[in-house]
Amino acid sequence: MEFFLLRAYEKLLKINRSGDLGDRFDLLKSCIHGVDIDAKAVTIAQIALLLKAIEGSSAPSQFPNLDANLQSGNAVIHPSSPLLQRQYDAVIGNPPYLDAERMTLTCPDWRRYCTQHYRSASGNWDLFCVFIEQGLNLCRPGGRTSMIVPNKLISADYAAAARSLLAQNQLLAIRDYSQLRIFAASVYPIVFVAQKQPPTPNAIDSPAEPAV
């Protein structure tokens, strides 16, 4: 959570180019939101974002409260957080990779819920497929979602429903990182960028070499 939100905030700061601390806090409060199942990850992300906001400035007497911006919760199972009832210009993330067998053994209630509430939860689906659908759900019309997911999205039968959902929108880019050692586990990741709008021909950017 920390990495994705911090990089997004850094990009916004570069675009905004304001050195005023009040503006930097306002940008953080109005533009950065996140949900993570790990409460510790939420706290770490809050601290990292506030430190980035005051970078190069004297520490203020009071910091903004980010409890409404960054919250602990499950983003796809009974998503009750107010943050998950809104739509956004951009939705980014690194969803969990949890296959059908492991979900059936460790969290059958999650699997049952997803099967009843998500179109992408068909066959022997992996949890990342549901996150792709939720990412699109959380985008406003014309908004964009980008996630790092296993390259199984491209070819696995269980990911067919997720691919179908992406195909109904504008797939802007796919980056192949499968040759890079990004994770400790044996995962071959790709990154996609999709826009929530009907597709147009020849819009996808899929370079032969990974963009690093």
C-alpha positions in Angstrom: 0.0 0.0 0.0 2.7 2.5 1.0 4.7 2.1 -2.2 1.8 2.6 -4.6 0.2 5.6 -2.8 3.6 7.2 -2.1 4.5 7.1 -5.8 1.1 8.4 -6.8 1.5 11.3 -4.4 5.0 12.0 -5.7 3.6 12.3 -9.2 0.9 14.6 -8.1 3.4 16.8 -6.3 5.5 17.1 -9.5 2.4 18.1 -11.5 1.2 20.6 -8.9 4.7 22.1 -8.2 3.6 24.0 -5.1 6.0 24.4 -2.3 3.3 25.7 0.0 2.8 23.2 2.8 -0.9 23.9 3.0 -1.3 23.1 -0.7 0.7 19.9 -0.3 -1.6 18.8 2.6 -4.7 19.8 0.6 -3.5 17.7 -2.4 -2.9 14.7 -0.1 -6.3 15.0 1.6 -8.2 15.5 -1.6 -6.5 13.1 -4.0 -5.0 10.1 -2.1 -7.2 7.3 -0.7 -6.6 3.7 0.0 -7.9 0.5 1.7 -5.7 -2.3 3.0 -6.6 -5.4 5.0 -3.5 -4.9 7.1 -4.0 -2.2 9.7 -0.2 -1.8 10.2 0.3 -1.2 6.5 -2.3 1.6 6.7 -0.5 3.3 9.6 2.9 3.0 7.8 1.4 4.5 4.6 -0.1 7.4 6.6 3.3 8.2 8.1 5.2 7.9 4.8 2.7 10.2 3.0 2.9 12.9 5.8 6.7 12.7 5.7 6.6 13.2 2.0 4.3 16.1 2.3 6.6 18.0 4.6 9.8 17.1 2.8 12.0 20.1 2.5 9.9 22.1 5.0 9.9 22.7 8.7 7.7 20.3 10.6 4.3 21.9 11.2 2.6 22.2 14.6 -0.2 20.1 13.4 -0.6 17.4 10.8 -3.8 16.6 8.9 -5.7 13.5 10.0 -5.6 10.8 7.3 -8.0 8.3 8.9 -10.7 9.1 6.4 -8.3 8.8 3.5 -6.5 5.5 4.4 -8.5 2.8 6.1 -8.1 -0.8 7.1 -10.6 -3.2 5.4 -11.3 -5.8 2.8 -11.6 -4.2 -0.6 -13.7 -7.0 -2.2 -15.4 -9.0 0.6 -18.3 -7.1 2.1 -16.7 -3.8 1.1 -18.4 -1.5 3.7 -15.8 1.3 3.8 -17.1 4.7 2.5 -14.0 4.8 0.4 -15.4 1.8 -1.6 -18.7 3.5 -2.3 -17.1 6.2 -4.4 -15.6 6.4 -7.9 -12.2 7.6 -8.7 -10.1 9.1 -11.5 -7.4 6.4 -11.0 -7.3 3.0 -9.1 -4.0 1.3 -8.6 -2.8 -1.7 -6.6 -1.1 -5.0 -6.1 -3.9 -7.5 -5.5 -3.3 -10.7 -3.6 -2.7 -13.8 -5.6 -4.8 -16.5 -4.0 -5.8 -19.5 -6.1 -9.0 -21.6 -5.9 -7.5 -24.4 -3.9 -6.0 -22.2 -1.2 -9.1 -20.1 -0.9 -11.3 -23.2 -0.6 -9.1 -24.4 2.3 -8.4 -21.2 4.1 -11.3 -18.8 3.4 -14.3 -20.6 1.9 -16.6 -17.8 3.0 -14.6 -15.3 0.9 -14.8 -17.6 -2.1 -18.6 -18.1 -1.7 -19.1 -14.3 -1.4 -17.1 -13.5 -4.5 -18.8 -16.1 -6.6 -22.2 -14.5 -5.7 -21.1 -10.9 -6.3 -18.5 -10.8 -9.1 -18.8 -11.7 -12.7 -15.0 -12.5 -12.8 -15.4 -15.2 -10.1 -16.2 -18.1 -12.4 -14.5 -21.5 -12.7 -11.3 -22.0 -10.7 -10.7 -18.2 -10.5 -7.9 -16.6 -8.6 -8.6 -13.6 -6.2 -6.6 -11.2 -8.4 -9.4 -11.6 -11.0 -12.0 -10.2 -8.6 -9.7 -7.2 -7.8 -9.5 -6.4 -11.5 -13.3 -6.2 -11.6 -13.4 -4.2 -8.4 -10.8 -1.8 -9.9 -13.1 -1.1 -12.8 -16.1 -0.8 -10.5 -14.3 1.9 -8.6 -13.3 4.0 -11.6 -15.5 6.8 -12.7 -16.4 6.8 -16.5 -13.2 7.6 -18.2 -11.1 6.8 -15.1 -8.1 4.4 -15.3 -7.1 1.4 -13.3 -3.6 -0.2 -13.3 -2.5 -3.3 -11.3 0.4 -5.7 -11.2 -1.0 -9.2 -11.6 0.3 -12.7 -12.7 0.8 -13.2 -16.4 -1.8 -16.0 -16.0 -4.3 -13.2 -16.7 -3.3 -13.4 -20.4 -3.8 -17.1 -20.9 -5.4 -19.0 -18.0 -8.9 -20.4 -18.5 -9.9 -19.2 -15.0 -9.0 -15.6 -16.0 -11.3 -15.6 -19.1 -14.1 -13.6 -17.3 -11.6 -11.0 -16.1 -10.1 -10.7 -19.6 -13.6 -10.3 -20.9 -14.3 -7.4 -18.6 -11.1 -5.7 -19.6 -12.0 -6.2 -23.3 -15.2 -4.3 -22.7 -13.2 -1.3 -21.7 -10.2 0.4 -23.2 -7.0 -1.5 -22.6 -4.2 1.1 -22.9 -1.1 -0.8 -22.1 0.4 -4.1 -20.9 4.0 -4.3 -19.6 5.7 -7.7 -19.2 7.8 -8.0 -16.1 7.9 -11.8 -16.1 11.6 -11.9 -16.6 12.4 -9.7 -13.6 12.7 -10.9 -10.1 10.2 -8.6 -8.5 8.7 -11.0 -5.9 10.3 -13.6 -3.7 7.7 -16.2 -4.8 7.6 -17.7 -8.2 5.3 -15.1 -9.8 5.6 -13.8 -13.3 4.0 -10.4 -13.2 2.6 -8.1 -15.8 1.1 -4.6 -15.4 -1.9 -3.5 -17.3 -3.5 -0.1 -17.7 -7.2 0.1 -18.6 -9.6 3.0 -19.0 -13.3 2.7 -18.2 -14.8 3.4 -21.5 -15.8 1.5 -24.6 -12.7 0.2 -26.5 -11.4 1.7 -29.7 -9.1 -0.2 -32.2 -5.4 -0.2 -31.9 -5.2 1.7 -28.6 -3.1 -0.8 -26.7 0.6 -0.2 -26.1 2.4 -3.5 -25.5 6.2 -3.1 -26.0 8.3 -6.2 -26.6 10.7 -5.2 -23.8 9.7 -4.5 -20.2 9.5 -0.9 -19.2 11.6 -0.5 -16.0 
